Amino acid sequence: MNMLDELELVPLEEAARIVGKTPHNIRDYLQRGRIAKYNDKGEKIARAKNGELRVSLKELRVFLALVNQGDEKHHHAGLHPELGFYGLPEYQRTKHVHRLHPYLGKFIPQLVEWFLSRYFEPDAVILDPFMGSGTTLVQGNEMKMHTIGIDISPFNCLIAGVKTAKYDINKARTEILDVEKRVANFSKRLAGEQSPTLPLFPDDELEEVKASLLAECNSQYLREWFAPNALLEMLYYRRLIPQYEYQDLLRVVLSRAVRSSRLVPHYDLATPKKPLPVGKEYWCRKHNRYCVPIDNCITKIHAYSEDTARRLAQFDKLRSDRSVTIIQGDSRKVDLKAEIAQTPIAGRLIDGIFTSPPYVGQIDYHDQHIYAYELFGFPRQDELEIGPKKRGKSKQAQKDYVDGIVAVLRNAYSVLKDDAKVFIVANDKFRLYPEIARLSGFKIIEEFHRAVTKRTEQGDDPYQETIFFMMKDL
Ligand SMILES: C[S@@+](CC[C@H](N)C(=O)[O-])C[C@H]1O[C@@H](n2cnc3c(N)ncnc32)[C@H](O)[C@@H]1O
């Protein structure tokens, strides 16, 4: 048998049909490098031209057998078989507004759905005191529940607010595409294109406009992490935002584009260490070839404008009219009673919590979005983050962490119903949560252990996390 026969190469759709998966599943395996991309000559390829892509049935079967073994192993290790969400394709994990902006450390919407649908009824009031990018709020709203989210980071509140806001969908689309067009015209001007369809300003004023944009930029970070034209394009976009109604939405589109336009390697968008030199090739581990750092921002603005408008429209069809409340502040201190009093659910108590707090010493939540803080000048409150990476994982850091989470739960205690159900998703390596529950007046009812094989914005390394189900210890 020759090499080609042995690989059993077939087009993607056929492979999906033969192994009983969807084409989306197969694309997901390809994207995550679980199986290789081939052409019909049996050569491995990085990118397929139209109609060229083949996958190897042999490789696919080996991979699926390993997945099954893994599922079995997890099952025997006491991991919840349903909560691993094995085989859930990427496009579902990042469905509609969940992909409006990257966020390191978010949980997948299916995990929220799984618990909310089993433990709560429509109209329930759900609190997430560590709201992050708002996954609980989006899913809760979709399931006709009232939601309240708190986060210390203003940018996270902005993302969550933009995801959950109710829009005039046509207007939102028009605004997003209009700014995109104007920045695209500006970008052409920067590239020296002359055309009567580019009536932004007379040619001789271009230098003046550039100088005035740079004068508006007093961030050393922005000057270092972006190529010159990328910087000008994003500053130009920022200048246009006040002319529109959905300004926060435009800020999120721009932030997402800006994040992807930094002078960083493709394989390290989440935690880049330092900027790459402009225009210089580097070896790209993600694409397996030499790449050049991006030198503009408009490419990403193009990529994300239509995408954002489409995602908003998808969620608009699913969303409910239940209230969504977002509070920017320290969950240890926020006066929840007073805050709720100002919402459409004034006077109601909370039916449950679904949240994933920071874990000890893992992520600096403000810092991961430094580009947005630098671009928009949002005030930072890093020192109020619980368990930040910069404070490490020492015994003292663990103790401070326990104090922090206990303070949050105690603060929520008085606005929770007596039979409220509290779900806390934690990678509790140091086994701190039994003590946290006791110190804050709760008892653990059940622990669900799940394998995390695909967090939406984190690496692929599997680890375990626990969902602690607690209730008041009355
Ligand atoms: C693990 S993330 C939550 C992610 C969220 N589940 C999602 O899907 O996007 C933890 C969040 O807690 C926030 N946080 C940390 N300390 C806080 C504090 N003292 N008060 C309120 N939020 C805090 C961080 O800013 C971060 O967004």
PDBQT file of the ligand as one rigid body, heavy atoms in Angstrom, charges set to zero:
ROOT
HETATM    1  C1  LIG A 501     -12.198  34.639  36.283  1.00  0.00    +0.000 C 
HETATM    2  S1  LIG A 501     -12.666  36.241  35.899  1.00  0.00    +0.000 S 
HETATM    3  C2  LIG A 501     -14.360  36.077  35.547  1.00  0.00    +0.000 C 
HETATM    4  C3  LIG A 501     -14.608  35.662  34.137  1.00  0.00    +0.000 C 
HETATM    5  C4  LIG A 501     -16.064  35.547  33.767  1.00  0.00    +0.000 C 
HETATM    6  N1  LIG A 501     -16.665  34.388  34.361  1.00  0.00    +0.000 N 
HETATM    7  C5  LIG A 501     -16.217  35.501  32.244  1.00  0.00    +0.000 C 
HETATM    8  O1  LIG A 501     -16.713  34.489  31.715  1.00  0.00    +0.000 OA
HETATM    9  O2  LIG A 501     -15.826  36.468  31.564  1.00  0.00    +0.000 OA
HETATM   10  C6  LIG A 501     -12.605  37.077  37.439  1.00  0.00    +0.000 C 
HETATM   11  C7  LIG A 501     -12.991  38.559  37.415  1.00  0.00    +0.000 C 
HETATM   12  O3  LIG A 501     -12.983  39.045  38.767  1.00  0.00    +0.000 OA
HETATM   13  C8  LIG A 501     -12.682  40.441  38.725  1.00  0.00    +0.000 C 
HETATM   14  N2  LIG A 501     -12.289  40.897  40.072  1.00  0.00    +0.000 N 
HETATM   15  C9  LIG A 501     -11.120  40.703  40.719  1.00  0.00    +0.000 A 
HETATM   16  N3  LIG A 501     -11.159  41.290  41.926  1.00  0.00    +0.000 NA
HETATM   17  C10 LIG A 501     -12.380  41.857  42.068  1.00  0.00    +0.000 A 
HETATM   18  C11 LIG A 501     -13.015  42.618  43.070  1.00  0.00    +0.000 A 
HETATM   19  N4  LIG A 501     -12.399  42.922  44.222  1.00  0.00    +0.000 N 
HETATM   20  N5  LIG A 501     -14.295  43.031  42.858  1.00  0.00    +0.000 NA
HETATM   21  C12 LIG A 501     -14.940  42.758  41.704  1.00  0.00    +0.000 A 
HETATM   22  N6  LIG A 501     -14.361  42.064  40.707  1.00  0.00    +0.000 NA
HETATM   23  C13 LIG A 501     -13.106  41.607  40.864  1.00  0.00    +0.000 A 
HETATM   24  C14 LIG A 501     -11.588  40.527  37.672  1.00  0.00    +0.000 C 
HETATM   25  O4  LIG A 501     -11.497  41.836  37.146  1.00  0.00    +0.000 OA
HETATM   26  C15 LIG A 501     -12.049  39.484  36.644  1.00  0.00    +0.000 C 
HETATM   27  O5  LIG A 501     -12.744  40.109  35.604  1.00  0.00    +0.000 OA
ENDROOT
TORSDOF 0
